Amino acid sequence: MNLLLAQVGQSTWERDGRFESPSGAPLTEDGFKHAMRLTDELRAQDARTVYASDGDAEQQTAKVIGHHLRLRMHTEPSLNELDFGLWQGLLIEDIHLRQPRIFKQWLDDPASTCPPGGETLQDAQMRLCDAFRDVMKHSRRLPTVVVLRPLAMGLIRCHLAGTPLTDLWHVVDRDFTWETLDVAPERF
């Protein structure tokens, strides 16, 4: 099946240097411009549907893509970004100052820690893989766009490449990209 992983445009919280939440924050003006660029780049891919979580920026990005490419849009809440728990909405630099040891551990070995009250990377990756199985089942093997936040996209990249979660930061791309994958359903 042809999956087109599209990274969501910049949100207001990202712009401000805040940790996202599963419900997210709305797109910035640059985020909307990114969604339009994605639309232009995805036009030749012959996608039939677009899936996104119920987060604000994800929904806005998917709506721009869906509207301009005339795709059916579906919401799959399990495609949400990692639940950052008590870190959600807080400035990254404040977490660094308030909880320096756990923040350093998060940067050095993200798989060995969990944001307080949040979701582990392992749990988030399993949730995302379950969501991808559902997407693949419902889209009947037709080319499908899946809109993801950067960390969620990194978790899927790790899963598909067999990359350990300790190396997550090497596959997370902050440049708002998209990629195409030919994936067999059993990979999830």
N, C-alpha and C positions, 0 to 999 in steps of 0.2 A: 504494500500500500504506500502511496505517496503522501507523506506528511510534510507540511510546510510550517515549520516552527517560526513564528514571528514574534519578536520581542516587543513588548508594549512600549509606547512612547514615554518620555519623561513625565513623571508626576510632580505635583507641587511639593510633596514631601521629599522626593529625591532631590529636587532642585535645592531645597532648604537643608539637605544633609540629615534627614530624619530616617529612622527605620520605618519601613512600610508596615502595613497591617494587612490581614487577609481581605478586608473590605477596601483597602487602598485609599488613595486620594485621587482627585481629578487630574487630567492631563494639563500640562502647561501649554502655552502657545507653541513652544518648540515641540512638545509632545504631539500636538495635532499636526504640525508640519511633518514630523516623522511618520505618522500614520498615513498621510497623503503620499509620502515617498514610498512607503511599503506598498501602497495600492498600485502605484505605477510599476514597481518592480515585480509584484506578484501577478500583474495582469496577464502575462504570457504563460502562467503556470496552469491554467485551465482548472482552477479549484472550483469545487461545487458547494462547499459549506465552510463556515468559519465557527470555531468554538472558542469560548473564553470563559473565565471564571466570572463570578458576580462582582468582582472588584471594580471600582469606578473607572480607573484608567484602562483596565482590560476591556470593559464594556465599551468605553468610548473608542478605543482603538479598533475593536472588532466591528463596531457600527460604521466607522469610516470605511474600513475595508469592505464590509458586506454591502454597504450602500453603493459604493462606486464600482464594485465588481459584480453587483447583483447576486450576491451569495445568500443562501439561507443562513441565518445566525442561530446558534444554539448556546445556551448557558449551561456550563458544567461547573458547579461550585467547587468541586474537588480539585480543579486546576489552580486554585489559589496559591499565592506565595506562601512561604514558610510563616507560621504563626510565631512572631517574635515575643509573644507574652508581654511582660512588663516593659520591654524595650520599645514596643510599638508607639510610634509618634514622637519618640524622644530623639533629640539631636545625638548623632553618633559621637560627637566630641564630648558630650555630657556623660555618656556611658563610659567612655574612655577615662574620664576623670573620676567618676563615682565608683566604678567597678573595674579598676585597672587590671587585676589578675584575671578575672573571668573574660574580660574583653581581649586581653592579650592571648589567652588560650583560644578564644573564638577565632582570632586571626591566624594563629600559628597551627592549630589543629582543630578545625571546625567540627569534625566528627566526634571529638572527645568531650564536647560541651553542649549545653543547651541554654538558650536565653531563658532567664528566670521566668517560670510560668508559661513557657512557650513549648514549641514542638521540636523534637530532635530532627536532625537531618535524615536519619534513617526512616523515621515515621513519615516525614514529608515525602521522601522519595517513594515509599511504598504507596502512599495515598495518590501521588501523581501517576504512578504506574497503573494503579487500578483505574484511574480516570482515563488514561490513554487506552486501556482495554475497552472501556465503554465507548469512547469516541470511535475507535476502529470498528467496533461491532455495529454501531448505529450509522456510520457513514458508508457502509457497504463497499468498502475498498475504493471509493472515489477519492480523488485528490482533495485534501482537507487542510485548511489553515487552522493552526492552533496558536492562539495568542497567549504568551506567558510573560511573567515578570522575570528579571535577570536570574535570580537565584533558582527559581523553579526550572528555568531553561537549563541552568547549570546542572541541576540534579538529574534531569532527563539525559543530558549529554553524558554524565558520569555513568548512569545506568547502561546506556546503549554501548558505550565504549569499554565498559568494564573497568573504569577508572575508580580507584578508591575515593571515598568521600573526604579523606584527608587532603586530597589534591583538588578539592572543589574550586578554590580560588584561581586555579590555572585554566579552568574551562568557563568561568563566569565572564561574560563579555558585557561591558558597560556601554558599548558603542551602538546599541539599538540595532541589532542585525536581524537577519532572517536566514534560514537555511532549509534545504530540502533533504528529506530522508526517505529512502525506500526501505520500509520496515515490514517484516513479517509479524503478524499479530502475536505469535508465540514469543517474541522478544520481550514482551511485557508480561 
